[in-house]
Amino acid sequence: MTAIQTIAAWEALDSRGTPTVAVAVTLSDGSRATALAPSGASAGSHEARELRDGGTRYRGAGVRRAVANITERIAPSLIGRDAGDPTDIDAALEGLDRSAGFSELGGNAVLAVSLATWRAAGRQHGSLARLLQPIGPLLLPMPMVNVVSGGAHAGRLIDIQDVLVVPHGASDATTAIEWAARVRQEAASIAVEAGYGEAVLVADEGGLGLPLSSNRAALRLVVDAIERAGLEPGRDASLALDLAATEFWHDGVYDLASEGRQLDSAALIEEVAGWLDEFPVVSVEDILAEDDWSGWVRATRELGDRVRLVGDDLFVTNRDRVDRGIAEDAANAVLVKVNQRGTVSGAFAALERARSAGWETIVSARSGDTEQSWLVDLAVGWSAGQIKVGSTHRSERTAKWNRMLELEATEKTVFAGPWPRTLR
């Protein structure tokens, strides 16, 4: 038996300078690993609950209460338990807090312990990826790389949250990442030449935060950057969008404040359909709000044979909500963020359910992330088709891309391309 020997917890900082929970787990065989919980800016209302301290310290965002819950409640319950199969530890964590979204102990506290345990157990196998996928070549997911940011990631300079490049014509991960970096560089150059001095700065996830004239202009900028990078739009690289529509949904209306327009669900779907006609868009995340189920059904009926419709806020990595999406034919792909669920096992259950329905699976980082690269090991170990960690700027983003490059150089791997499969 490989038992948990010690659990230590402390308050650390994420990429936005906001406190987060850090945990170190040591096992009886000497294996030790740490984990820092990520945090999102555009968080869905149905995801696991972070526990924050309130008060004046860090403007109320401190996590000392969550750390205390680990030290005083979680650790005494887990020390001595067998961690050879970390799913048992996740089950124990679920049993310690049966409130909705781990609101009692804190989803950030539970996640950090879960992740640290999985990483420690992975030491015996050489890596977390190999713990999850011990036999055969590892599947390296297709990168989806942020180029232009808006919404909560860039001061709402435009309404939609991200315009990303998908280098699906690349034959390997190394080439895909290089192509994406080239597109990001060319987009910055084009923006500077057009008078956007802000292009020398970076948004939360490393993209360009620019006060563009419209949301459509952001798509045009990235297509122009693909062409200037010497790539062919639609063949070598295409666009992925994250509308994060929940963020601009108010009283049943989608408020495109940067353009001075208000749309209902049908009109927003029509707007996106126009973008699909004009640009090589292969994926649209959160096209509608988290509880606009009827709108999602309509969007899937009208656009689902043309593009991947990815549920993030809609599903919040929750298997029950994924079940509903499958039953109602709302969306055809799922975004997986482990902190939305609170445990590694719970996140995988949502991914596996989506995959069993034939849906695409995308593993994603958060806007408030850290220098750790375990997300790549999860995506690879789970054989996810795509990965979304931000741009090729900011070290908490490049840490993940560098881990992919390391795995391609040091492990037997295959690359999840070409992607996407033809939809039309």
N, C-alpha and C positions, 0 to 999 in steps of 0.2 A: 504493500500500500504506500502510495505517495501522498502524504498528508500535508495539509496547510499547517505551517509551523508558526508563522508570524504574519500579521497584517498591520502595516503602518499607513497612516493617512495624514495629508497636510494640504494647505491651501496653496495653489500655484496660480500662474497667470496664463491666459490664452492669448491668441494673436491680436486681440483688440485691447489687451491690457486689463481684461475683466477677470476676476477670480474664477478659478475652477477647482474641482476636486482632483487631487493626485493620490494614488495608492501604490504601495509596493507590497507584493505578496512573495513570501519565501516558502518553499516546499521542503519537506523532510530530506529530499535527496540533494539539497543545496541549490536547486533551481530558483532564480529570483527574477522578477520582472516588475516593471512599473506600468501604470496607465494613467493618462490624464483625460478627463471627460471633455469632449467638445460641446459647443453650444451654438444655437442658431439665432440669427437676427429675425428672420421671418419664420417664427415657430408656429406650427399649427396648434389649434386649441385642443386637439385630441391627443397630443403626444405626451410622453412621460413628463412628469413635473419636476423641474429643478427646484431644489430647496435653497433659497437665498435668505440672508440674515435680516435685511431691512436696516433701518437706522441710517446714520451718516457715513459710516465707514464704506469706502468704495461706492458711495452713493446708493447704499443698500444692497449691493451685489455680492457682498462677502458670502463665503460658504463655510464659516466656522461651525454652524449647526449641523451641516451635512457631514463635515469631518468628525464632529463629536458623535454622530450617529454610527459612524463606522467604528470608531474606537470603543464606544460604550455598548453598542448593541449588536452590530454585525460581526465584528471580530470575535467576541466571545462565543458566538453561535457557530462560527465556521472553523475556528482553530481546532485541529485534530481530525477534521473531516477529510476523506479521501478525495483528492483532486485529480486522480488519474483520468477520470471522465468529467470534465468541467460542467457538462450539462447537469450533473447532480448538484453542483454548487449553485448553478442558476436556479434550479428548482428550490433549493433551500432559501435563496434570496427571495424568490417569489412567495415562499411561505412566511417569511418574516414580515412582509408588508403586503397585505391584501387590499390596501386602499387603491382607488383609481389612480393609475399612472405613478405609483410609488410616491404619492404625495406626502406620506408620513415620514419615511426615511429619506426621501429625495431621490428622484431618478438619477441625478448626477452622482450621488453616493453609490447607489446600487450598480450603475454602469461601470464606474471606475474599478470596483471590486471584481465584477464579472470579467472585465477585460484583462485586468492584471493577472487573474487566475488562469485564464486561457493562454495568455502570453507565457506565464511561468510553465504551464504544462507543455507548451510548445517547445521549450528548451530541450526536452528529452528527444524530440523528433528533428531537431535542427532549426526549426522555425515554426511559427504559427501556421503558415501556409501548409507545411508538410504534416502538421498535426491534423488539419482538416482534410487534406488530400494526400494520404501517405503513399499512394501507388500511382505510377504513370507520370506522364508529362503534366506540368502545370499550365493551365489556361490563363494567358495574360489578357485582360479585358481591353476593349477598344477605348482609348482616351476620348473624353469630351472636355474640351479646354475652353475656359472663359476668356473671351476677348473684350467684350463691352459689358459693363455693369450698369445697372440702374436700380430702381426700387430701394429696398432697405439696405442694399449693399453699397449704394453710391448716392446717398442724400436725395433720392427720388428725382434725379436729374432727368431721367425718362421713367416711364411707368413700369415697363416690363423689367424683370430683374436681371436677366443674363441673356446675352447672345454668345453662343459658343461655336467653336469649330470642331467638326468631327473628321479627322483625317483618315477616312475609311478606305482610301485607295492604297494606303501604306501596307507593305508586306510584313512588317515586324514592328514591335513596340518602339524600338530605337528610332526608326524612320518616322513613325507616327508622331512621337514627341518632338522631333526636330522640325517636322512640317508645322506643327501647331505653334511652336516657338517662333518660327519664321512668320507665320500669319500674324501673331501678336505683335511682332516687331514692325511689320509693314503697316498694320492698323495704326500704331502709334505715330509712325512717320506721316501717313496720310492725314491724320488728325492735326498734327503740328503744322503741316503745310496749309491746312484749311483754316488756321488761326486758333485752334484749340490748344492753348498752352497747358491746359490741365492734363494733356496726354503724357506729360513727364511724370505724373503722379500715379498712384495705384489705389484702387478701391479695396474693399474688405477681402476679396478673394483674388486680388492681383490683376483684375481686369481694368479697362479704361473707364473712368467715370467722366462722362462728357455731357455738357448741356446741349444735346443735339436738338434739331428742330422738330423731330417726331420719333416715334418708336420705329417706324419704317426706315428712317434714316440710319438707325443702328444696324439693321440688317444689310442695308446697302453698303455701309462702311466695311463690314466684315467680308462681304462678297468681293468688294474691290481689293481688299487686303489679300484674299486668297489668290486673285488673279495676279496681283503685283508680286506675290511670293513665287510666281512661276508655276502655279497649280491650276488645274481646271475645275471650276465650281461644278459640283454634281458628279464628277468622275473621281477626282482625287480627294476632294474635301467638300463637305456640305455644312449646313447650319443646324444647330440645335437651339431651341428657345426655352427659357424658363420664364413664364409670365408671372408666376407667383400671384395669381389673380386674387387670392384671398386678401392680399394687402391693399388692393384698391376696390374691393367690393363693399359697398355701404348701402344698407337699406334696400338690398335687392338690385342695386345698380352698380355697374362697373364704371368707375370714375377715372377716365384718362386725363388726369389733372394737367399734365404737361402739354396736352393738346387742346384742353378746354372742351372735352367731349364726354358725354355720358351714354353708355350702351347697356342694353339688356343682354341676356345670355345669347339670344339668337344673333344679335348684331355683333357681339364679340366673336362668335364662331364664324360669322361671315367675314369679319375683319381678318381673322387668321387664315381663312380660306383664300382670301386675296393675296396674303403673303405667300402661301403655298404656290399660287399661280405664278408669282413673280420671282421667287427666290428658291434655291435648292435647299429646302428645309426638310429634314428627315425625322425630327423629334420635337415635340412640344410638351413641355412639362407644366402642370398646373394651369391648363388653359382656362379653367373656371375655378370658382371658389370651393373651399373644403366641404361645404354642405349643400352645394348646388347640384344635387344628384341628378335631377331631371335634366339639367343643362349638360352634365357629363354624358348622360345616355344619348342625348341629341348630338353632341359633338362626336361621339364614337360612331353613331349611325351615319353621320354626314361626312366625317373626315377619316374614320378609322382604317379605311382601305388605302389611304394616301400617306399616312404619317403615323409614327409612334406617338400615342397620347399617354403621357407618363403621369401617374398619380403620385404626388408627394404629400402635400397637405391633405389630400383626399384620403389617403390610406395610412399615413403616419406609421408605416412599418408595423401595422397591426393586422394580424392574420384575419380577425373577424371582419374588419373593414375590407380587406382584400377579397374575402369570401363574398361579401355583398357586391363588390365591383364586378366579380366574375359572374355572379348570378344575374345582375342587372345589365351586363354588357356595358359597363361604364369604365372607359380606359382600355388599353391593351398592353400596358407596361407598368412596372412598379419601380419607384425609387426607394432604396433602402438606406436608412440612417440609423445606426445602432442606438444612438442616444434618444431617438424617438420612442424606442421600445423599452430600453432600460437594461436588457441582458443580451448577450451574444446569441444565446439559444433562441430567444424570442424573436430577434431580428431575422435569424436564419429561417424560422418557421414561416414568416411572411414571404420571404424570398422564394422558398421552396414551393409554397402554395401557388404563387404566381407562375412559377416556371412549369408546374404541373398542368396549368391551364394553357400553356403555350405562349405565355407572355414574355416579353423582353425584361431583363433584370439589370438594374443599374445600381451600383453601390456608390454612395456619395459622402463626401466630407461635409462640414458645416462652416459657416462664415467665421465663427469663433473657434478656430482649431488650434492645434499645437504642433510642435516640431516632431512629434512621433509619427511613425509610418505604418502602424499596425493595420490601418484601413486597407492598404494594398494586400497584405496577407489575408485579410478576410475576403476581399473580392476575389483573389486568386484561389484561395482554398475553397470558396463556395462556387467556383466556376461561373461567376457572373459575366454577362456579355459585355458590359460597359462599366467604366469608372469615371466619376466626376469629382475632381478635387479642387477645382479653381483654375487659375491661370498658370503660366510658367514664370511668374514673378511672386515674390515673397517666399521666405524660406520654409514656412509651414506648408506651402504648396509644393515647392520643389523637393521637399523631403519625401513626399509620396512618389513623385515621378522618378526620383533617384532610386527608390526602392524597386520600382518596376524595372529600371535599367539594370540594377544589381541582380535581380532574379533572372532576367534574360541572359545575363552574362555568366551566371554561376549555376543555374539549374537547367534541367531539360524542360523546355517549354514549347508551347504552341501559341500562336497569336490569334485572337478572336476577330479575324477579318477574312475576307472583306465584309464590312457591315455598313449599312443595314441590308437585309435581304430586300429584293425588289418588292415594293408594295403595289405598284400600279399594274 
